[in-house]
Amino acid sequence: MTARIISADDLCQAAEEILTEQLPELITLLGVTGFKPVTTWQQVPAIEALTSANFPVGAITSPGLVDRPSKSRGKGWTATWRLAVGIYDRGTDHRDTAARSRKWASYVRTVLLQNRTLGGVAKTVTWAGEEYAQLPQKTAARTLGGCAVAFDIEVENVVDLDAGTAWPLVQSTHPHVSVTTPQE
């Protein structure tokens, strides 16, 4: 039986693999100096969870679906997930930190928009926005900053369990409940 079941985790993993490989290549291609490669990528519940890691550090998260999934005969279930990619880095002062955050966002955006299928997992990758933050408080020396770049990832045929296959009876752990798939 062939099965294709796509989750937000699959999209996060695909983005992480692409960024791990291609962000350093882009920085080298651009001739940018002073930017070390992101060696640590973590999937976290929120981008802000990484403010105490070794820098630069990357985070990938998905808050869930953007809209209701839709179903069509030819494409099965289509869904669009929001994915957020963040990078935290240190600068030498407020100005440098702010500039680094904005540059990191542009590099992340460039890499993922050049990989519009996330390696064949997605139908499209759409840039949905970006934000920048300096930490800690405004009155403190701000040499830690970050960016969060949002993408909407559309995936067709999210669930394909080989419709021609007869599914066996699945017994639930709850008494008197069972699930079967009707045979065509």
C-alpha positions, 0 to 999 in steps of 0.5 A: 500500500502506498500512503501519503500523509502530510503533517506540519512536521513534514513541512518544518523538516523540509524547510530545515533541510533546505535552509541548513544546506542552502543558507550558507551557500547563499551567504557565500554566493553574496560575499557577505562577511561576518555571518556565521552559518546557523548550525542549530535549528530547532522546531519549537512551539514559538520562535521566542523559545530560542533566545538563550541558545548559541548564536546564530540559532534558527527556529522553525514552527507552525501555528497550524492551518491558514484556512479550512482545507478543501477537497476536490476530485483530482487533487484530494485534500488541499491544505495551507499551513503557516510556517514561521522561520526565525533566526536569533543572532548577536550584533555589536550594538543596536544598529548592527543587531537590527541590520543583522536581523533584517538581513537574516530575514532576507536570506531566509526569504530568498532561500525558501522562495527559491525552493517553492515546493520544499523539495517536492512536498508542497505545491507552493510556498508563499511569503506571508510576512516578516518581523524583527525584534531586539532584546531585551528591553528598550533601555538595555544594551540591545545586542541580541535580535531576531527575525521571524519570516512567515510562509504559507505552504500549500499542499495538495493531496494531503491524505492519500491512503491508496483509496482502492485498498480495502481497509481492515477493521480497526478496533477502538480502545473504547467498547462498542466502537469500531471503524471500517472504510467502505469498499467501493 
